Amino acid sequence: MQIKKILVLGASGKGALELSYINAAVESGMEIRIFDPAKEETKYIKGGPVGKKVQAFLPVEQWIRKMNREIVLLVKKFKPDLILLFTNTRV
């Protein structure tokens, strides 16, 4: 099986380990999609800075489920051959 599509779950910021894998895949002609769970999760956190602190120490399962739903929808739409997971975010 030849890998043509890769979904990367993790940060894509400068200095992130994922970036080296992303660059290598792009150089090889593969199609890449990046899903940053830490960034996506913040869309669902309510309460501003207080909500972020609550999420850090007492995770709200409802917010996590909404972010996980986005991952599932992305996988169904993109249909990757390989999923690379580089995160300590709750997925």
N, C-alpha and C positions, 0 to 999 in steps of 0.2 A: 504494500500500500504506500503510495507516494503522498506525503503531507503537502497540502496546498494552502490550507487555511488554519490559522492558529489564533486562538482566543487567549489573551493574557489577562489573568486576574491579579492585579497588583499595581503598585505605583509606577508611573513612567517618568518621574522627575529625574533631574540631573543627579547622578551619583547612585541611582537605584540599580541593583543587580539585574533587574528585568530588562533594563535598557540595552545591555549587551546582547541578550537573547533576541530582543526585538530588532536590533540593528543587523544581527547575523541573519535572521529570517528574512528581513527586507532585502538584504544583499543577495539572498538565494532566490528571490523572486516570489516569495510566499505572501499571501494576503494576511494582514494582521489586524485584529481588533483588540483594543485595550479597554478593560473595565477596571476602574480604580475603586474598590469597595469602600475605602476610607472616605473618598470624595463623595461617592454616591450615597453613602449612609447619611451624610450631613443634610441631604435634601429632606429627610424624613424626621430628623430630630426636632422636636418642638421645645420651645422655652429658651431659645438663644443660648448664651453661655452657660446658664444653669443646666439646661437640657443636655449640653455636651458633657458636663461634669457628671451628671446622673448616668448618662450612657457609658461613660468610661468606667464607672465603678459598679453600677447596678444596671446592666444592659436591659433595655426595654425590648422584649421579644417582638412586639408588634412592629417596631421600626426596622428591626433586623429582617423580619419576614418580607416587608415591602421591598427592601433592597435585594433580597434573595430572589424575589419574583422577577425583578428586572434582569437578573443574571439568567434565569430560566428562559425568559422571553428572548433575550439576546442569543442564547444558544440555539433556540428553535429557529430563529430568523437567519442567523449567520451560518449555522450548521458546520462548525469547525471540525477538522480532522484531529486536532489536538488541543487540549486545554492545559495551559500552564498556570499553576496557582502559586503566587508569591505573596502571601499576605498573612498577617496575624489578626486581621479583622474577622469578626465572627461571620462566617458564611455557612 
